[in-house]
Amino acid sequence: MRAYLWFVAKRALQLLAIVFVGISASFFISHLSPINPVEQTLGRITTRSNISPEAIASLRAALTDMYGVDEPLWNRFVNFWVRFVQGDMGPSLIAFPTPAMTLIQRALPWTVGLLSVTVVITWLVGNLLGGLAGYYQNNRLLKAFGVLAMGVQPIPYYIVAFILLIVFGFVWPVLPISGGFAMNVRPGWTPEFVASVIRHAILPATSIVLVGMGLWFLGMRALVSNIITEDYVTYAELAGVKRSRIVGSYVIRNAMIPQLTALAMTLGGVFSGTVITEQVFSYPGLGTLLVDAVNGGDYGLVVAVTSVAIIAVAVAIFVVDLIYPILDPRIRVE
C-alpha cells in the first residue's frame, strides 16, 4: 500500500508539471497574437454607440490597466497565474464585461456530457464487438461490421458530422441540426427539457461514436487475434471450459489492459474532434466557445478554455494511470 501511495504522489507531481507547462504554453502562444484586446474592445463598443473622444480615452486607459497590455510579458505571465489560482480569468472580449469563467461554466456541462457519453459508448461497445470479432473470426455479422469500421475509422470527425447534418437535417429532416435544446423549451430538470437535450445531442454524439467505435473495434480485434493463439487459451479450450468464460475471463479481460492505456492516449484527440463537431452543429459547448473566442480575438477566453481542456484531459489520464496497476497486478509501482 505504501508503494502505491508513493506511485500516486509521483503521478500527481507529473500531473501538476504537465498542467503548468501546457497552460503556460497556451498563454505565450495566445499573447503572440497581433490582435490588441484593448482596441478590439473599443472597436466593438464604439460601433454600437456614439461615444465622445474623452470617454474613449478614459475607457482605453481603464482597459489598458485591466488587460495589462502596457506591462512586460513576464509580469503579465505572473499576474495570469495569480489570477488563475484564484479562479479569475478576467473579462471576456466577445461578451464584455462578462467574466470568462462564467462563459466556461455555461459551456462546460454540454461538452462534459457529450464527451463522457460518447467515450464510454465507443470504448465499451467497440472493445466488446472487437473482442468477439477477434475470437469468432468466421462470424459473418462481425466480419461485416469490421469492413464498415475500416471504412469509417479513417474519416475525420467533421466529415462524418457534415454527412449526418446533410442526411438528417435536409434530406430526411427528422433531427435538430443546431443548438443544445429547442428555443421554446425552458431550461430546467423537466422531461421536456431533458428530451430536447437528448434529441439535439444525437447527431453530434453519433458523429463521434461512429469514428471512435471503429478505432476501438479494430484495435481490440487485432489484440484478441494474437491472444487466442496463446497456450493458456488453447489449454482452456481443450479442457472444456465454457466459451463464454474463455472469451470474457481469459481473452477480452487481458486485451482490455492495453486498450485502457490507449484510451488515455486518445482523449486529447477526441476532445479536438469534439471542438469541430460542436462547431458544425452549433452545439453550446467549449468547442463552439473556443472557436468564437479565436474569431473574436479574445485571447483571454482562448487561454481560459484551453486551460480547462488541458486540466480535464490531464486529470482523465491521471485517473487512468492510477487504475492501471490495480487492473494489472504485473505492473510494479515501486
C-alpha positions in Angstrom: 0.0 0.0 0.0 2.8 2.4 0.8 4.4 1.7 -2.6 1.1 2.5 -4.3 0.7 5.8 -2.4 4.2 6.8 -3.4 3.3 5.9 -7.0 0.2 8.2 -6.7 2.3 11.0 -5.3 4.8 10.8 -8.2 2.0 10.8 -10.8 0.4 13.8 -9.0 3.6 15.7 -9.4 3.7 14.8 -13.0 0.1 15.9 -13.4 1.0 19.4 -11.9 4.0 19.7 -14.2 2.0 18.8 -17.3 -0.8 21.3 -16.4 1.7 24.0 -15.7 3.7 23.5 -18.9 0.5 23.2 -21.1 -1.2 26.2 -19.7 2.0 28.3 -19.8 2.5 27.3 -23.5 -1.1 28.3 -24.4 -0.6 31.7 -22.6 2.6 32.6 -24.5 1.2 31.4 -27.9 -2.0 33.4 -27.5 -0.1 36.5 -26.3 2.0 36.4 -29.5 -1.2 37.3 -31.4 -1.1 40.7 -33.2 -4.6 41.5 -32.0 -4.7 44.2 -29.3 -7.5 43.3 -26.9 -8.0 47.0 -25.9 -8.5 48.2 -29.4 -10.7 45.2 -30.2 -13.0 46.0 -27.3 -13.1 49.7 -28.1 -13.9 48.9 -31.7 -16.8 46.7 -30.7 -18.2 49.3 -28.2 -17.8 52.3 -30.5 -19.6 50.7 -33.4 -22.7 50.2 -31.3 -23.0 53.7 -29.8 -21.7 57.2 -30.1 -19.1 57.9 -27.5 -17.2 61.2 -27.0 -13.4 61.2 -27.6 -12.9 62.0 -23.8 -14.9 58.9 -22.9 -13.0 56.8 -25.4 -9.7 57.9 -23.9 -10.8 57.2 -20.4 -12.1 53.8 -21.4 -8.9 53.0 -23.3 -6.9 53.8 -20.1 -9.2 51.6 -18.0 -9.0 48.7 -20.4 -5.2 49.1 -20.7 -4.9 48.8 -17.0 -7.4 45.9 -16.9 -5.6 43.8 -19.5 -2.1 44.9 -18.6 -1.0 45.3 -22.2 1.4 48.0 -21.2 3.3 45.7 -18.9 6.2 43.4 -19.8 5.2 39.9 -20.9 6.8 38.3 -17.8 4.7 40.5 -15.5 1.6 39.5 -17.4 2.5 35.9 -17.1 3.0 36.1 -13.3 -0.3 38.0 -12.9 -2.0 35.5 -15.0 -1.0 32.6 -12.8 -2.0 34.6 -9.7 -5.5 35.2 -11.1 -5.7 31.7 -12.4 -5.1 30.2 -9.0 -7.9 32.4 -7.7 -10.2 31.3 -10.4 -10.2 34.7 -12.1 -9.5 34.7 -15.9 -10.6 38.3 -16.5 -13.5 39.6 -18.6 -14.3 38.2 -22.0 -13.9 40.4 -25.1 -16.7 38.8 -27.1 -19.2 39.1 -24.2 -17.7 42.1 -22.4 -17.9 42.6 -19.4 -19.0 39.0 -18.6 -16.1 37.1 -16.9 -14.5 34.4 -19.0 -15.1 31.8 -16.3 -18.8 32.5 -16.4 -18.9 31.6 -20.1 -16.9 28.5 -19.4 -19.2 27.4 -16.6 -22.2 27.7 -19.0 -20.5 25.7 -21.8 -18.6 23.1 -19.8 -21.6 20.9 -18.8 -22.5 20.5 -22.5 -19.0 19.3 -23.5 -18.6 17.1 -20.5 -22.0 15.4 -21.1 -21.3 14.9 -24.8 -17.7 13.6 -24.3 -18.5 11.3 -21.3 -21.4 9.6 -23.0 -19.6 9.1 -26.4 -16.3 8.0 -24.9 -18.0 5.4 -22.7 -20.1 4.1 -25.6 -17.3 3.9 -28.1 -14.8 2.3 -25.7 -17.1 -0.3 -24.2 -19.1 -1.3 -27.3 -16.1 -1.0 -29.7 -13.9 -3.2 -27.5 -16.7 -5.7 -26.9 -17.5 -6.2 -30.6 -13.8 -6.2 -31.4 -13.1 -8.9 -28.9 -16.0 -11.0 -30.2 -14.8 -10.5 -33.8 -11.3 -11.5 -32.8 -12.4 -14.7 -31.2 -15.3 -15.7 -33.5 -13.4 -14.9 -36.7 -15.9 -16.7 -39.0 -19.0 -14.8 -37.8 -20.4 -13.0 -40.9 -22.1 -10.2 -39.0 -18.9 -9.3 -37.1 -17.0 -9.5 -40.4 -19.4 -7.1 -42.0 -19.0 -4.7 -39.0 -15.3 -5.0 -39.4 -15.5 -3.9 -43.0 -17.7 -1.0 -42.0 -15.3 0.0 -39.2 -12.3 0.0 -41.6 -14.2 2.3 -44.0 -15.5 4.8 -41.4 -12.5 4.9 -39.0 -10.1 7.0 -41.2 -12.8 9.6 -41.9 -12.3 12.8 -39.8 -15.0 13.6 -37.2 -16.1 16.8 -39.0 -16.7 14.9 -42.3 -19.0 12.4 -40.6 -20.7 15.4 -38.9 -21.3 17.1 -42.2 -22.7 13.9 -43.7 -25.1 13.4 -40.8 -26.1 17.0 -40.9 -27.0 16.8 -44.6 -28.8 13.5 -44.4 -30.8 14.0 -41.2 -31.1 17.8 -41.5 -32.0 18.3 -45.1 -32.6 15.0 -47.0 -34.5 13.4 -44.2 -35.2 16.2 -41.6 -36.1 14.2 -38.5 -33.5 15.5 -36.0 -32.4 19.0 -35.0 -29.1 20.1 -36.5 -28.1 23.0 -34.3 -28.3 24.2 -30.7 -28.4 22.3 -27.4 -32.2 22.4 -26.9 -35.3 23.8 -28.5 -35.9 27.5 -28.3 -39.4 27.1 -27.0 -38.3 24.8 -24.1 -37.5 26.4 -20.8 -34.2 25.1 -19.2 -34.7 23.0 -16.1 -34.9 19.5 -14.9 -38.2 18.7 -16.7 -39.0 15.8 -19.0 -39.5 18.3 -21.9 -36.1 19.9 -21.5 -34.2 16.5 -21.0 -35.9 15.1 -24.1 -35.0 18.2 -26.1 -31.4 18.0 -24.9 -31.2 14.3 -25.9 -32.6 14.9 -29.4 -30.2 17.8 -30.0 -27.2 15.7 -28.9 -28.0 12.6 -31.1 -26.2 13.9 -34.2 -23.1 15.3 -32.5 -22.8 12.2 -30.4 -23.3 9.8 -33.4 -20.6 11.5 -35.4 -18.1 10.9 -32.6 -19.3 7.4 -31.9 -19.1 6.2 -35.5 -15.5 7.2 -35.9 -14.3 6.3 -32.4 -16.0 2.9 -32.3 -14.2 1.8 -35.4 -10.8 2.6 -33.8 -11.5 0.5 -30.7 -13.1 -2.3 -32.7 -10.0 -2.7 -35.0 -7.5 -2.4 -32.1 -9.4 -4.9 -30.0 -9.8 -7.4 -32.8 -6.1 -7.3 -33.5 -5.2 -7.9 -29.8 -7.6 -10.8 -29.4 -6.4 -12.4 -32.6 -3.0 -12.6 -31.0 -4.2 -13.7 -27.6 -6.3 -16.6 -28.8 -3.0 -18.3 -30.0 -1.6 -18.3 -26.5 -1.1 -21.6 -24.8 -3.4 -20.8 -21.8 -6.3 -20.2 -24.2 -5.7 -23.4 -26.1 -5.4 -25.3 -22.9 -8.7 -23.9 -21.7 -10.5 -24.9 -24.9 -9.0 -28.4 -24.7 -10.1 -28.6 -21.0 -13.7 -28.0 -22.0 -14.0 -24.6 -20.3 -17.2 -22.8 -21.5 -16.7 -20.5 -24.5 -18.3 -17.6 -22.7 -15.8 -17.8 -19.8 -12.9 -18.1 -22.2 -13.9 -15.0 -24.1 -14.8 -13.0 -21.1 -12.2 -14.0 -18.4 -9.2 -15.1 -20.5 -9.3 -13.2 -23.8 -11.2 -9.9 -23.6 -10.1 -9.2 -20.0 -6.4 -9.5 -20.9 -6.9 -7.5 -24.0 -8.6 -4.6 -22.2 -5.5 -3.6 -20.3 -3.6 -2.2 -23.3 -6.9 -0.7 -24.6 -7.1 1.2 -21.3 -3.7 2.7 -22.0 -4.8 3.6 -25.5 -7.9 5.4 -24.0 -5.7 7.7 -22.0 -3.6 8.5 -25.1 -6.5 9.3 -27.3 -8.5 11.6 -25.0 -6.8 14.7 -26.4 -7.6 13.7 -29.9 -11.2 13.0 -29.0 -11.5 16.5 -27.5 -10.0 18.2 -30.6 -12.5 16.3 -32.7 -15.3 17.4 -30.5 -14.3 21.1 -30.9 -15.0 20.9 -34.7 -18.1 18.7 -34.2 -19.6 21.2 -31.8 -19.0 24.0 -34.3 -20.7 22.1 -37.1 -23.8 21.6 -35.1 -23.6 24.9 -33.2 -23.6 22.9 -30.0 -23.2 25.2 -27.0 -20.0 23.6 -25.6 -16.4 24.5 -25.1 -15.6 23.8 -28.7 -18.0 26.4 -30.0 -16.9 28.9 -27.3 -13.3 28.3 -28.3 -13.9 29.0 -32.0 -15.9 32.1 -31.2 -13.1 33.4 -28.9 -10.5 32.8 -31.7 -12.6 34.6 -34.3 -13.2 37.5 -31.9 -9.6 37.9 -30.9 -10.5 37.1 -27.3 -7.2 35.6 -26.3 -8.1 35.7 -22.6 -11.0 33.4 -23.2 -8.9 31.3 -25.5 -6.4 30.7 -22.7 -9.2 30.0 -20.3 -10.9 27.4 -22.5 -7.6 25.8 -23.4 -6.6 25.7 -19.7 -9.8 23.9 -18.7 -9.3 21.4 -21.6 -5.7 20.8 -20.6 -6.7 20.2 -16.9 -9.6 17.9 -17.9 -7.6 15.7 -20.2 -4.6 15.6 -17.9 -6.8 14.6 -14.9 -8.5 11.9 -17.0 -5.1 10.5 -18.0 -4.1 10.7 -14.3 -7.1 8.6 -13.2 -6.5 6.0 -15.9 -2.9 5.8 -14.9 -3.9 5.1 -11.3 -6.4 2.4 -12.3 -3.8 0.6 -14.5 -1.8 -1.0 -11.7 -5.0 -2.2 -10.0 -6.3 -3.9 -13.1 -2.9 -5.5 -14.0 -1.0 -6.9 -11.0 2.0 -7.4 -13.2 2.6 -3.6 -13.1 5.1 -2.7 -10.4 4.6 0.6 -8.7 7.8 0.7 -6.7 
